[in-house]
Every structure is written in structure tokens, then in C-alpha cells.
Amino acid sequence: MTVMSEHRPDPEALLARVKEEAARKKRGKLKVFLGAAAGVGKTYAMLEAAREQRAEGVDVVAGLIETHGRPETEALLQGLEILASHRLEYRGTTLKEFDLDTALTRHPTVILVDELAHTNAPGSRHTKRWQDIIELLGAGIHVYTTLNVQHLESLNDIVTRITGTVVRETIPDSVLEQADEIELIDLPPDDLLQRLKEGKIYVPELAKEAIGNFFRKGNLTALRELALRRTADRVDAQMRAYMSDQAIPTTWPVTERLIVLVGPSPHSAQTVRGAKRMAAALRAEWIAVYVETEAYARLSETDRRRVAENLRLAEQLGAEVVTLSGSQTNESAAVLRYANERNVTKIILGKPTRSLWRRIVAGSIVDALVRGSGDIDIYVISGTGIPHAPVARVERAPEPDWSAYGRAATVVALCTAVAWLMYPYFELSNLIMVYLLGVTGVAARSGPGPSVLASILSVAVFDFFFVVPHFTFRVADAQYLVTFAVMLVVALVISGFTVRIRIQAESARQRERRTAALYALSRELASARGVEHVLRAAGRHIADVFGGQVAVLLPDPSGHLGLQVGPSAQFEVTPSERGVAQWVYEHGQTAGCGTSTLPGAKVLYLPLVASQGILGVLGLLPADPRSLEAPEQLHQLETFANQTALALERTQLAAAAQEAQVRAEAERLRSSLLSSVSHDLRTPLATITGAASSLLEGDKILDDQTQQDLLESLLEEAERLNRLVNNLLEMTRMESGTLQVRKEWHVLEEVVGAALGRLAKLLCDRPVTTSLPADLPLVPIDDVLIEQVLINLLDNAIKHTPDGGPLEITVRAHNGTVTVEVADRGPGLPPGDEERVFEKFYRGPGLTSRGTGLGLAICRGIVEAHGGRIRAENRPEGGVAFRFTIPLTGTPPEMEGVDV
């Protein structure tokens, strides 16, 4: 038997590809005209392509074109619709920017937007033009744009090394990766230099300066190679996508995964960019890792901000960002443990900046990683020699806590006093233990500086007071020098370990607080009922954890954010801020304070995204905007927002399910009502119609007795129809809440007699026994309604008992209530139906007697409206007894002239 190997597409990968293609169809297509440098003809080529599209009947609009005064470029604009620029005032100058809102309103098929890496003027919706283009694509508009290769973020340090110029305007590589088509506009360096000399790129003065700096032939050649390589990489990616779709076997069976170590070093950004390039070349997943050790607490504000910026850069370049917990001594162990858990194949880090002697004494993470890496490859990237952006603001070193140093000296003094008391009775080695104990106490309460001071003071004071000769720092015996050295080393080691443990404990407490906060939020959201309770609980927890004020905005039926729900300390969302929130709701992206989208807002807005879509917007007004710079803080806030969205969706789904259940129940009741009423109306109407027609047509044929019988049938069925209509009206009044009980003091015997009188014809062949005590008090009731209750109970007994069966009516007063019982001798109720008989339209299993099933439900409604109760139970001797109680509330009127 021959086994054939058939390469078929992976179903999951194919499904993911189908979903990706479906999502791409909904968004616009992005075409990027990529060049090596300015002047190669990107804008010219873009305009030529646009004119070809327009000639084919495509709606093409020029959103923003930078002609730089070149006549041949301006000529291509003739005949194209050009959108007006958005003018912004900035520092006394009017700046022209791309008008995003006008473009969205115009909504052409294709729009031209030049210079993808451009930075927008302050006051624009987005800080970068590429963000404007992403919004255009989301609106379904195709975009043509231009880009020079030096503006790619991952190539920033390479371009700097080649040209000696730091490019400030960059775009994330992920933007270029989203492009549906990249067209390389290539021009040999000699031709480009010739255009430069002819003044077709810059004016002659600037052209001469550019030729000696950025536009050197070697630079242009290197930039051209970068552009060609990036275009080739894109072509290769398209080929691999095709191979994947067609299930063509690949020669790389193992997936690469990279880790890049991030730190506060000024060169860490270059390391991140290098890792991005390596990951792109290997088509590998990559992870940016920062190990938070006890040293983090001692970092300056500048270094902490640099760590946050480097992590944010990695995230923008497409990395997964992870923060690990560790110590300075086992930092490499934490990295290797995580690398093994994630099946990492390569670890990338920057060249160590410590001096040789510090690496020998304190160790090097590079050496530790190489020793423990096993099968993992270690890459060390050099970041030296690359200029980096200067720090915008120099942080002042924090003022020393002189009180801590004072406490350290005080502790040493106390240890000296204790040692002085012990000196006559103990050896000097025991006195040393007292000082070591004091150093441990100082390290447990203070930082490393006071601990070192306590260690040095302990040695000096011990020598001064307890080593011969006393009260001098001279040493008679040289062996004490060894004692002092060991004592100092031990004190420093103990203090160092104690400080490190204290800092690690504080870091662990911070992580525990974050975890506990998320757990507390999840637990409270799980028990919250109702939208308002869910949002108030979420707002309170988020405000406590992130230190700010919270507001949650929910949409109205028209899709505009209107309802504002928050904790008691909520802030008022201004109209301008509400516009930012509306943008977040419509686009599903985070924006506002601390982001690159609408950064001028004072509030950070996050979409509440659930499986059913975006449910609203969460706004956080932070007390300190810099507190959200760290990616893990923003990620935790996003986690809180996601938990809130899930709880909100659960509440809304529960409300929708309840409404659906109510609608289903209403539909069931409507169907039951139509079924019952149609039968019970048709039967008496048929009898009435038959009797009336017989009387009309046979008045001379029928004898007097027959005519009398027909007239009695007419009356009986009309009364029955009247009772049915009355029951329907009473049920309608009770369901709508319009049933009014007009209580007055009545003699219950009269109400019972009236009910029996109305049913006299139906009861004529049945023995009815009434038992009412002579001293029965007056009862506060609505006599018409209670009479209806008695009629329904008696009518129910007549329908469900054999002809001639006896009925009993019993009334008694007891403990401030009056109980009325209507009993029969019929078959009784099936077990378990004692409560169900009072439900609307319930008629019992196997019953074929007439009735709508509303009579007993009306009885319960009327009795409960009087403040009483009604129940049913089977009698031991057979039959069923219905009892209802009416409370005797209030004071009855005095009956003058009546003998009691």
C-alpha cells in the first residue's frame, strides 16, 4: 500500500486568512510610494498614478500635496480636485495642515496625502499624519501617500550612523506593513545629485550644503540599498503569504522567537530597533523584557522615564512588552526562566557599559546569560557611537533624607550604650553582635546611605570605646585590623541584603496591590446588578488604583455619548472633551492625555470593548499624567476597562434576556387569551344566535313552553357572557394597575346573599349550606369586588363538581381577620396544583369544562388588593376548599338603633 502525502492548507490558518481578508475589504487600501531620499520623484509618480485613476472614472481628490515649488509637479495637479487646508495658529504663525474632517465628509474613492511621516501642528486631532491616514483607511477611503526610507523607526539608528543626522520624524514599521501596495521610486545617486545641482530639489544655497552633508553619494547609495531591501522584504512577505495560502511546504519548520532586554540606558532604544530588524528578517515573534529589580527604586526620574519610553517604543514597533520581577543578583536567572517558558530561541541585549573591574566584582549579565543560556543564542548589539536625542529636562537629584542619617547615628549611639553596659561581662565578639544588630535595624528602616553610615560608625565607635588603648583610634594589636575589616564587610553585606529584601518586599507589595485591586474589581462586578451599579463599582476601583477621577460615558439610541455615570467624585466632561470621547467610541482606539491621538485633552479615554462591540467610553482624569507613562500601568488600566466592559455586557444581556422572557410570556398569555376567549365567546354566542333565530323563524310553530325555554337559554347565556366580559375587564384593570378598591364597612352576610342571588339559576339543583355567626363584625371591603370573588369561586365549584353536588360557604372571624371559605365535594385538585390554580389561564390537566382560566387569578388579585390572602387545599373527606382572609383594619361606625 502506498501512502500519499497531500499538503493541504491548515484550516485554522485558512480561517484566519479569510477573516483578515474580510476585514481588509471593509477598510480602504493603502499605497505607499517609497523612495531613498527627497527628490527621487515620489510625489510626481503619485500624481501620475492618480491621473490614471481619474481617467478611468475613479473619484480622486488631492488632500494635501507638497510641490516644493517644482513646476512639473504643480502641472500634474491641474484638473484634480484639491481640498482646502486646515489652518492653525501656532506661536504667531499660520500653519497649513491636512483637513481630516473635510476629507471624511467628502469621502472620495481615492485621496492623495503627501509625506506620511509628517508631524502635525499642535492642536490637530493626531500628532502624526500617519494616524490621520489610518483613520481614513478605517472609513473605507483608499489612500496614496509618499515616504522616504529614513523615516522608518526600526532604521532610525542605522540612518543616523550612515548620515550622521538624527531623523526626528519617524513612523512605526507596522504602518508600512499595513500597506496593500508599495511602489519603489528608484533613482541612481548620480542622477539624483544632478537634479540637486540643477535646483530641482532645493534652492541653490541649500543644495550646495546638502551635497556636502546628507546628500553625499555614499549616503545616497546606502539609503538606496535600504529602500531596495525593504521593498524586497515586502515582496518576499507577499510570496510567503501565497505559499501559505497554497499550502506549499516551507524549508523553515521551526518558529523563531526573540527577547530583547530593555533598560534605562540611553542606547537601549537602538537595541530595540535592532531587535525589530532581526525579528523582521526572521519573521519572528519578539518580546521586549524589562527586569524590575530593587535598583528601580533608586533610579532617577529621567531613567524611569527612559525605561517607559523604551518599552513604549518596543510596543509601537510591534513587540509584546513584559515586565519581570527579579533582583540584581538573579536578573539573568529571571530572564532565562521566562525565555524557557516562552520557548525563546534568541536573546538580544546591548553591550555592557560597566567598566571591566565592576564587571569582575559585581558580575555581568552578559556573562551570566551566556553561561546559563543552553540552546538559546545570545546577541550583544553595540549602541555606542550613535548620537541620541538630548534629554529635554535635567532632573535634580532628590534631597538626602538627613533625618534617616540622624536616626542611623542615634542607633549606633544606643548600641554603644548597650555595649558599654555589657563590656565588663562579655567578650568583645559579643559586643560586635550588638552593632551588627543595630546595622540590620537601620537597613530595615532606611535606605543604603544610612546603612553604610551605620556600618562605618559602628566600626569606628567600637574601636574608640572598646579596643585598647581606649578613647583613641590607635590599635595596639594589629590583629584588630582584621577584626575591623571583617566587621565592616559583614555590616555592609548585612545592610545591603536587608535593604535589597526591603525593596523587593515593597515591589512585591505593589504587585500584590495591583493583583488584589483587579480581584476586588472582578468580585464586585460579578455581584453587581444593573448598569449603574456596575459602572459605579468600576469607577470607584479605578479611581482608587490609578489616583484620579473617573467618568463613564454611554451612548444614547442615536449613537451619541450622552449618559455620564461615575463615582461620587466624578468630574464634568466638557463639550470639547466629549468630542474626544465620541471619537474614541466611533473608532475603538485609546486617545487623549498621554497618547499620540488628541494629546491636548486633559482626560485619557479608553473604549469599553466587548464581544458585541463598543459599549461606551471610560474617561480617567489622572492626578499625575506621568503616572500612566509606564506601559504596564496603561495595560492594567486597559484590563480594568475590559473587565468593566464584560460586566456591562453581562448586565445588558441579562436585561435583554429578561425583556425577551417578558415578551415571550406576554405572547404566550396573548395566545392563551385568544384561544380561551375565542372558545368561550363563541359558545354562548352560538346559543344566543340559535335561540334568537328559532324564536324569530318559528314563533307560530313553537309552543309556549318551548319559547319560554329558549328565552331562559338566551338569558342564561347572556349572563354567562356578561361574567366572562367582566372577568376580562377586571383582569385588564389589575394588569394595568388601575384597579381601585373603594373600601366601606359592610355586612358580609349581605354580600354572600347577593352572590348567591346572581347564581340562583345555576345553583337551583344543588344544596348550598351557609354558616355565618350571628356576631360577625362589619368588614371593610369593596362589596362589588368581594361579590365578584364569591361569584367566581362558586362558578368554579359548579364547573368542576358533578351535578347536584353540595356546596358550603363558611365565614368566621378570628385574630383581627375574617375568613371566608367556599368548599365542594368534587374530585379535588391534583397534588401540587394548590398554587398553580391561581395562575392566569390555568385550567388543570385533562379538564374539558368551559372557562377561560381567569376567574381564580382575578380572585387572588382582588383579595390581595384588600391586603388579604387566598389559598386552596384538598379536604380530607373529598373536594376542595378555597379560603380567603380579609384584615379588619380601622374602626367600624356605630350602628344606632340596632340591637346586637
ChimeraX attribute file (.defattr): number of C-alpha atoms within 10 A of each C-alpha:
attribute: neighborCount
match mode: 1-to-1
recipient: residues
	/A:1	3
	/A:2	4
	/A:3	5
	/A:4	6
	/A:5	6
	/A:6	7
	/A:7	10
	/A:8	12
	/A:9	16
	/A:10	13
	/A:11	9
	/A:12	9
	/A:13	12
	/A:14	15
	/A:15	12
	/A:16	12
	/A:17	15
	/A:18	12
	/A:19	12
	/A:20	11
	/A:21	11
	/A:22	11
	/A:23	10
	/A:24	16
	/A:25	11
	/A:26	13
	/A:27	17
	/A:28	21
	/A:29	20
	/A:30	22
	/A:31	20
	/A:32	22
	/A:33	23
	/A:34	25
	/A:35	26
	/A:36	28
	/A:37	25
	/A:38	16
	/A:39	18
	/A:40	22
	/A:41	20
	/A:42	26
	/A:43	27
	/A:44	21
	/A:45	18
	/A:46	23
	/A:47	22
	/A:48	15
	/A:49	13
	/A:50	24
	/A:51	19
	/A:52	12
	/A:53	14
	/A:54	16
	/A:55	11
	/A:56	9
	/A:57	9
	/A:58	14
	/A:59	16
	/A:60	23
	/A:61	22
	/A:62	21
	/A:63	24
	/A:64	20
	/A:65	21
	/A:66	12
	/A:67	16
	/A:68	11
	/A:69	12
	/A:70	14
	/A:71	10
	/A:72	11
	/A:73	19
	/A:74	15
	/A:75	12
	/A:76	18
	/A:77	18
	/A:78	10
	/A:79	9
	/A:80	15
	/A:81	13
	/A:82	16
	/A:83	19
	/A:84	15
	/A:85	15
	/A:86	15
	/A:87	15
	/A:88	16
	/A:89	12
	/A:90	11
	/A:91	7
	/A:92	7
	/A:93	9
	/A:94	11
	/A:95	15
	/A:96	15
	/A:97	19
	/A:98	21
	/A:99	18
	/A:100	21
	/A:101	13
	/A:102	14
	/A:103	18
	/A:104	14
	/A:105	8
	/A:106	11
	/A:107	18
	/A:108	18
	/A:109	14
	/A:110	23
	/A:111	25
	/A:112	24
	/A:113	23
	/A:114	25
	/A:115	19
	/A:116	25
	/A:117	22
	/A:118	17
	/A:119	19
	/A:120	19
	/A:121	18
	/A:122	15
	/A:123	14
	/A:124	22
	/A:125	24
	/A:126	23
	/A:127	20
	/A:128	20
	/A:129	23
	/A:130	23
	/A:131	20
	/A:132	22
	/A:133	24
	/A:134	17
	/A:135	17
	/A:136	23
	/A:137	18
	/A:138	16
	/A:139	15
	/A:140	19
	/A:141	22
	/A:142	21
	/A:143	25
	/A:144	25
	/A:145	24
	/A:146	25
	/A:147	24
	/A:148	23
	/A:149	24
	/A:150	27
	/A:151	22
	/A:152	21
	/A:153	23
	/A:154	27
	/A:155	21
	/A:156	23
	/A:157	26
	/A:158	20
	/A:159	22
	/A:160	16
	/A:161	14
	/A:162	14
	/A:163	20
	/A:164	15
	/A:165	15
	/A:166	17
	/A:167	17
	/A:168	13
	/A:169	15
	/A:170	21
	/A:171	25
	/A:172	19
	/A:173	19
	/A:174	13
	/A:175	17
	/A:176	21
	/A:177	12
	/A:178	13
	/A:179	15
	/A:180	13
	/A:181	16
	/A:182	19
	/A:183	15
	/A:184	19
	/A:185	22
	/A:186	17
	/A:187	17
	/A:188	13
	/A:189	22
	/A:190	12
	/A:191	11
	/A:192	22
	/A:193	22
	/A:194	12
	/A:195	16
	/A:196	22
	/A:197	17
	/A:198	13
	/A:199	16
	/A:200	18
	/A:201	21
	/A:202	20
	/A:203	13
	/A:204	14
	/A:205	9
	/A:206	12
	/A:207	20
	/A:208	15
	/A:209	12
	/A:210	16
	/A:211	14
	/A:212	10
	/A:213	14
	/A:214	16
	/A:215	21
	/A:216	14
	/A:217	17
	/A:218	13
	/A:219	19
	/A:220	22
	/A:221	16
	/A:222	17
	/A:223	23
	/A:224	21
	/A:225	14
	/A:226	19
	/A:227	22
	/A:228	19
	/A:229	12
	/A:230	17
	/A:231	18
	/A:232	13
	/A:233	14
	/A:234	17
	/A:235	14
	/A:236	12
	/A:237	14
	/A:238	13
	/A:239	12
	/A:240	14
	/A:241	13
	/A:242	12
	/A:243	14
	/A:244	18
	/A:245	15
	/A:246	14
	/A:247	15
	/A:248	13
	/A:249	12
	/A:250	9
	/A:251	6
	/A:252	7
	/A:253	7
	/A:254	7
	/A:255	12
	/A:256	16
	/A:257	19
	/A:258	25
	/A:259	28
	/A:260	27
	/A:261	19
	/A:262	27
	/A:263	23
	/A:264	20
	/A:265	17
	/A:266	20
	/A:267	23
	/A:268	25
	/A:269	26
	/A:270	24
	/A:271	28
	/A:272	29
	/A:273	22
	/A:274	24
	/A:275	29
	/A:276	28
	/A:277	16
	/A:278	16
	/A:279	21
	/A:280	15
	/A:281	10
	/A:282	13
	/A:283	14
	/A:284	15
	/A:285	17
	/A:286	24
	/A:287	26
	/A:288	25
	/A:289	22
	/A:290	23
	/A:291	20
	/A:292	18
	/A:293	20
	/A:294	21
	/A:295	12
	/A:296	17
	/A:297	14
	/A:298	13
	/A:299	12
	/A:300	15
	/A:301	15
	/A:302	16
	/A:303	17
	/A:304	18
	/A:305	16
	/A:306	21
	/A:307	24
	/A:308	21
	/A:309	18
	/A:310	28
	/A:311	30
	/A:312	19
	/A:313	20
	/A:314	27
	/A:315	17
	/A:316	16
	/A:317	21
	/A:318	18
	/A:319	23
	/A:320	15
	/A:321	21
	/A:322	16
	/A:323	14
	/A:324	14
	/A:325	17
	/A:326	19
	/A:327	20
	/A:328	16
	/A:329	13
	/A:330	14
	/A:331	19
	/A:332	23
	/A:333	17
	/A:334	15
	/A:335	23
	/A:336	20
	/A:337	13
	/A:338	16
	/A:339	21
	/A:340	14
	/A:341	9
	/A:342	13
	/A:343	14
	/A:344	21
	/A:345	19
	/A:346	20
	/A:347	24
	/A:348	22
	/A:349	23
	/A:350	24
	/A:351	16
	/A:352	16
	/A:353	13
	/A:354	12
	/A:355	8
	/A:356	12
	/A:357	9
	/A:358	11
	/A:359	15
	/A:360	10
	/A:361	8
	/A:362	12
	/A:363	15
	/A:364	17
	/A:365	19
	/A:366	18
	/A:367	13
	/A:368	15
	/A:369	19
	/A:370	16
	/A:371	10
	/A:372	13
	/A:373	21
	/A:374	11
	/A:375	11
	/A:376	18
	/A:377	14
	/A:378	18
	/A:379	16
	/A:380	14
	/A:381	18
	/A:382	16
	/A:383	22
	/A:384	13
	/A:385	8
	/A:386	17
	/A:387	15
	/A:388	15
	/A:389	10
	/A:390	8
	/A:391	10
	/A:392	7
	/A:393	7
	/A:394	9
	/A:395	11
	/A:396	9
	/A:397	8
	/A:398	8
	/A:399	6
	/A:400	9
	/A:401	12
	/A:402	10
	/A:403	11
	/A:404	17
	/A:405	20
	/A:406	14
	/A:407	16
	/A:408	27
	/A:409	19
	/A:410	15
	/A:411	20
	/A:412	28
	/A:413	18
	/A:414	15
	/A:415	23
	/A:416	22
	/A:417	12
	/A:418	14
	/A:419	22
	/A:420	15
	/A:421	10
	/A:422	15
	/A:423	16
	/A:424	9
	/A:425	9
	/A:426	11
	/A:427	10
	/A:428	15
	/A:429	10
	/A:430	13
	/A:431	19
	/A:432	20
	/A:433	15
	/A:434	19
	/A:435	28
	/A:436	24
	/A:437	17
	/A:438	26
	/A:439	30
	/A:440	23
	/A:441	17
	/A:442	29
	/A:443	29
	/A:444	20
	/A:445	16
	/A:446	20
	/A:447	21
	/A:448	20
	/A:449	15
	/A:450	24
	/A:451	30
	/A:452	22
	/A:453	18
	/A:454	33
	/A:455	28
	/A:456	19
	/A:457	19
	/A:458	28
	/A:459	21
	/A:460	15
	/A:461	19
	/A:462	24
	/A:463	22
	/A:464	17
	/A:465	17
	/A:466	17
	/A:467	18
	/A:468	15
	/A:469	14
	/A:470	14
	/A:471	13
	/A:472	14
	/A:473	15
	/A:474	12
	/A:475	15
	/A:476	12
	/A:477	10
	/A:478	8
	/A:479	9
	/A:480	14
	/A:481	13
	/A:482	10
	/A:483	15
	/A:484	18
	/A:485	12
	/A:486	13
	/A:487	22
	/A:488	21
	/A:489	14
	/A:490	15
	/A:491	28
	/A:492	23
	/A:493	15
	/A:494	19
	/A:495	30
	/A:496	19
	/A:497	16
	/A:498	23
	/A:499	22
	/A:500	21
	/A:501	16
	/A:502	18
	/A:503	21
	/A:504	20
	/A:505	13
	/A:506	14
	/A:507	19
	/A:508	13
	/A:509	13
	/A:510	12
	/A:511	13
	/A:512	12
	/A:513	13
	/A:514	16
	/A:515	13
	/A:516	13
	/A:517	17
	/A:518	20
	/A:519	12
	/A:520	14
	/A:521	21
	/A:522	18
	/A:523	11
	/A:524	17
	/A:525	23
	/A:526	15
	/A:527	11
	/A:528	18
	/A:529	16
	/A:530	15
	/A:531	16
	/A:532	14
	/A:533	19
	/A:534	24
	/A:535	26
	/A:536	21
	/A:537	19
	/A:538	28
	/A:539	29
	/A:540	20
	/A:541	20
	/A:542	23
	/A:543	21
	/A:544	12
	/A:545	14
	/A:546	21
	/A:547	16
	/A:548	20
	/A:549	23
	/A:550	31
	/A:551	27
	/A:552	27
	/A:553	26
	/A:554	21
	/A:555	17
	/A:556	11
	/A:557	8
	/A:558	7
	/A:559	12
	/A:560	17
	/A:561	19
	/A:562	16
	/A:563	11
	/A:564	17
	/A:565	20
	/A:566	25
	/A:567	20
	/A:568	11
	/A:569	13
	/A:570	21
	/A:571	16
	/A:572	13
	/A:573	17
	/A:574	8
	/A:575	9
	/A:576	10
	/A:577	20
	/A:578	18
	/A:579	14
	/A:580	23
	/A:581	30
	/A:582	23
	/A:583	19
	/A:584	23
	/A:585	27
	/A:586	15
	/A:587	15
	/A:588	17
	/A:589	14
	/A:590	24
	/A:591	26
	/A:592	25
	/A:593	21
	/A:594	20
	/A:595	17
	/A:596	15
	/A:597	21
	/A:598	22
	/A:599	20
	/A:600	20
	/A:601	20
	/A:602	16
	/A:603	25
	/A:604	24
	/A:605	30
	/A:606	24
	/A:607	29
	/A:608	29
	/A:609	23
	/A:610	19
	/A:611	9
	/A:612	9
	/A:613	12
	/A:614	19
	/A:615	20
	/A:616	29
	/A:617	28
	/A:618	32
	/A:619	28
	/A:620	27
	/A:621	23
	/A:622	19
	/A:623	12
	/A:624	10
	/A:625	16
	/A:626	11
	/A:627	13
	/A:628	20
	/A:629	18
	/A:630	18
	/A:631	19
	/A:632	16
	/A:633	14
	/A:634	15
	/A:635	13
	/A:636	18
	/A:637	20
	/A:638	18
	/A:639	13
	/A:640	22
	/A:641	23
	/A:642	17
	/A:643	21
	/A:644	24
	/A:645	26
	/A:646	20
	/A:647	25
	/A:648	27
	/A:649	21
	/A:650	19
	/A:651	21
	/A:652	15
	/A:653	13
	/A:654	14
	/A:655	15
	/A:656	12
	/A:657	12
	/A:658	12
	/A:659	12
	/A:660	12
	/A:661	12
	/A:662	12
	/A:663	12
	/A:664	12
	/A:665	12
	/A:666	12
	/A:667	12
	/A:668	12
	/A:669	14
	/A:670	12
	/A:671	12
	/A:672	17
	/A:673	18
	/A:674	13
	/A:675	13
	/A:676	18
	/A:677	18
	/A:678	12
	/A:679	15
	/A:680	17
	/A:681	17
	/A:682	13
	/A:683	15
	/A:684	19
	/A:685	16
	/A:686	12
	/A:687	17
	/A:688	20
	/A:689	13
	/A:690	15
	/A:691	18
	/A:692	16
	/A:693	12
	/A:694	15
	/A:695	18
	/A:696	10
	/A:697	10
	/A:698	12
	/A:699	13
	/A:700	9
	/A:701	11
	/A:702	13
	/A:703	10
	/A:704	11
	/A:705	9
	/A:706	13
	/A:707	17
	/A:708	13
	/A:709	12
	/A:710	19
	/A:711	16
	/A:712	14
	/A:713	18
	/A:714	20
	/A:715	13
	/A:716	18
	/A:717	19
	/A:718	16
	/A:719	15
	/A:720	15
	/A:721	18
	/A:722	12
	/A:723	17
	/A:724	19
	/A:725	14
	/A:726	14
	/A:727	22
	/A:728	18
	/A:729	13
	/A:730	22
	/A:731	21
	/A:732	14
	/A:733	13
	/A:734	16
	/A:735	11
	/A:736	9
	/A:737	9
	/A:738	10
	/A:739	16
	/A:740	12
	/A:741	14
	/A:742	12
	/A:743	14
	/A:744	13
	/A:745	17
	/A:746	16
	/A:747	15
	/A:748	22
	/A:749	16
	/A:750	12
	/A:751	20
	/A:752	20
	/A:753	13
	/A:754	18
	/A:755	19
	/A:756	18
	/A:757	13
	/A:758	13
	/A:759	15
	/A:760	12
	/A:761	11
	/A:762	14
	/A:763	20
	/A:764	10
	/A:765	12
	/A:766	15
	/A:767	11
	/A:768	16
	/A:769	12
	/A:770	15
	/A:771	13
	/A:772	15
	/A:773	12
	/A:774	8
	/A:775	9
	/A:776	14
	/A:777	16
	/A:778	17
	/A:779	22
	/A:780	21
	/A:781	23
	/A:782	18
	/A:783	22
	/A:784	14
	/A:785	21
	/A:786	20
	/A:787	21
	/A:788	22
	/A:789	23
	/A:790	22
	/A:791	22
	/A:792	21
	/A:793	20
	/A:794	23
	/A:795	17
	/A:796	17
	/A:797	23
	/A:798	20
	/A:799	15
	/A:800	20
	/A:801	18
	/A:802	14
	/A:803	12
	/A:804	13
	/A:805	17
	/A:806	19
	/A:807	22
	/A:808	16
	/A:809	20
	/A:810	15
	/A:811	20
	/A:812	16
	/A:813	19
	/A:814	10
	/A:815	7
	/A:816	9
	/A:817	16
	/A:818	20
	/A:819	17
	/A:820	22
	/A:821	21
	/A:822	21
	/A:823	26
	/A:824	26
	/A:825	20
	/A:826	21
	/A:827	14
	/A:828	19
	/A:829	19
	/A:830	10
	/A:831	8
	/A:832	9
	/A:833	14
	/A:834	16
	/A:835	11
	/A:836	15
	/A:837	20
	/A:838	22
	/A:839	15
	/A:840	18
	/A:841	20
	/A:842	18
	/A:843	19
	/A:844	13
	/A:845	8
	/A:846	6
	/A:847	9
	/A:848	10
	/A:849	9
	/A:850	14
	/A:851	19
	/A:852	23
	/A:853	22
	/A:854	23
	/A:855	29
	/A:856	24
	/A:857	20
	/A:858	24
	/A:859	26
	/A:860	19
	/A:861	21
	/A:862	25
	/A:863	19
	/A:864	15
	/A:865	14
	/A:866	20
	/A:867	13
	/A:868	18
	/A:869	18
	/A:870	21
	/A:871	15
	/A:872	21
	/A:873	18
	/A:874	20
	/A:875	16
	/A:876	8
	/A:877	7
	/A:878	14
	/A:879	19
	/A:880	22
	/A:881	22
	/A:882	20
	/A:883	19
	/A:884	21
	/A:885	22
	/A:886	22
	/A:887	19
	/A:888	21
	/A:889	11
	/A:890	9
	/A:891	9
	/A:892	14
	/A:893	8
	/A:894	7
	/A:895	8
	/A:896	6
	/A:897	6
	/A:898	6
	/A:899	5
	/A:900	6
